[in-house]
Structures are given as C-alpha cells and as structure tokens.
Amino acid sequence: MAEPLPDLSDLAVPGTRLAVRVTPRAARNRIAREGDTVKVWVTTVPEDGKANAAVQKLLAKALGIPKSRLSLDSGATARDKVFRIEG
C-alpha cells in the first residue's frame, strides 16, 4: 500500500521557491519535509528528465496544485533542485 503524501498546501503560494532533495531509483515514491527542505524519493531512473517529471508530479499532488504551476528553476541534472510555484 502506498504511503500517503504529506500535506504541503501551506507552501503553495505563487512565487514560492522550494528547495528539493531528490533520490531517484528509490524503493517507493514518497515525500518528507525536513525544515526548509523537501525530500522526495521516486522510483524512476534519472534519464531524459524522467525523474524530474516524476518529482514534479508527486510534488504537485502534495501541494494540491496542477503540475503546470510547478516549474524547475535549477538543478535539472543535480539531486538538489529548486522548484518555483507559478501564479
């Protein structure tokens, strides 16, 4: 059974920049909040942006916003990423 996602809706403010630490090839998809950083584990492999897309989808669901409102600001090929919530 999938672990429920945390409620990150308090962060869903337009213009907010989220620091995200990503772990690809995880055993299961999950999100944890640790201070100012959001940690995301995805089962997807980090090839051709697949892991970034999976992170975006999971984050959007936890934030309660459409994934089109979430854009990757920096860290496309790094584990530490910054996502921005669009207005």
C-alpha positions in Angstrom: 0.0 0.0 0.0 1.3 3.4 -0.9 2.3 5.8 1.9 0.1 8.9 2.0 1.7 12.1 0.8 2.2 14.9 3.3 0.0 18.0 3.0 2.3 20.7 1.6 -0.6 23.0 0.7 0.7 25.7 3.0 3.7 26.1 0.7 1.5 26.5 -2.5 1.9 30.3 -2.6 2.7 31.8 -6.1 6.3 32.9 -6.3 7.5 30.4 -3.6 10.8 28.7 -4.4 11.1 25.1 -2.9 14.4 23.5 -2.2 14.1 19.8 -3.0 16.5 17.0 -2.4 15.8 14.1 -4.8 16.6 10.4 -4.5 15.9 8.5 -7.8 15.6 4.7 -8.1 14.0 4.5 -4.6 12.0 1.5 -3.4 8.8 3.6 -3.4 7.6 7.1 -4.1 7.4 9.3 -1.0 7.9 12.9 0.3 9.3 14.1 3.6 9.6 17.6 4.9 12.7 18.4 6.8 13.0 22.0 7.9 13.2 24.3 4.8 13.9 21.3 2.5 11.5 18.9 1.0 13.0 15.4 0.3 11.5 13.4 -2.5 12.1 9.7 -3.3 11.0 8.5 -6.7 11.2 5.0 -8.3 12.0 6.5 -11.7 15.5 6.4 -13.2 17.3 9.7 -13.7 17.4 9.5 -17.6 16.0 12.0 -20.1 14.2 14.1 -17.4 12.0 11.1 -16.3 12.9 11.5 -12.6 12.3 15.3 -12.8 8.9 14.7 -14.3 8.1 12.2 -11.6 9.2 14.6 -8.9 7.1 17.4 -10.4 4.0 15.2 -10.5 4.5 14.0 -6.9 5.2 17.5 -5.6 2.2 19.0 -7.3 -0.1 16.3 -5.8 1.3 17.0 -2.3 0.9 20.8 -2.8 -2.6 20.4 -4.2 -1.8 22.3 -7.4 -1.7 21.4 -11.1 1.7 20.3 -12.2 1.7 23.0 -14.8 2.0 25.6 -12.0 5.3 24.0 -10.9 8.5 24.8 -12.8 12.0 23.6 -12.3 14.2 26.7 -11.6 17.6 25.0 -11.1 19.2 21.6 -10.7 17.9 19.8 -13.7 20.8 17.3 -13.5 21.5 17.5 -9.8 20.0 15.9 -6.7 19.4 19.3 -5.2 16.8 21.2 -7.1 14.7 24.4 -6.8 11.1 24.4 -8.0 9.1 27.6 -8.3 5.3 27.8 -7.9 3.8 29.9 -10.7 0.8 32.2 -10.2 
